[in-house]
Amino acid sequence: MSLIGNVPVAGGLVSLIGVLLIFRRDRNCLHDDIAKTRVVKFAASSQ
């Protein structure tokens, strides 16, 4: 993703879209989709 971000104009657009994808219901960014990973919701226990 950082290599794509260095491409003039298109790199900035891809980086912006990649970050804005976090607002989807599944919370995956573009790099999560590329790597086929999932975002896991973690709730800390209160002690």
Sequence and secondary structure as in RCSB ss.txt:
>XXXX:A:sequence
MSLIGNVPVAGGLVSLIGVLLIFRRDRNCLHDDIAKTRVVKFAASSQ
>XXXX:A:secstr
 HHHHTSTTHHHHHHHHHHHGGGSTT   HHHHHHT           
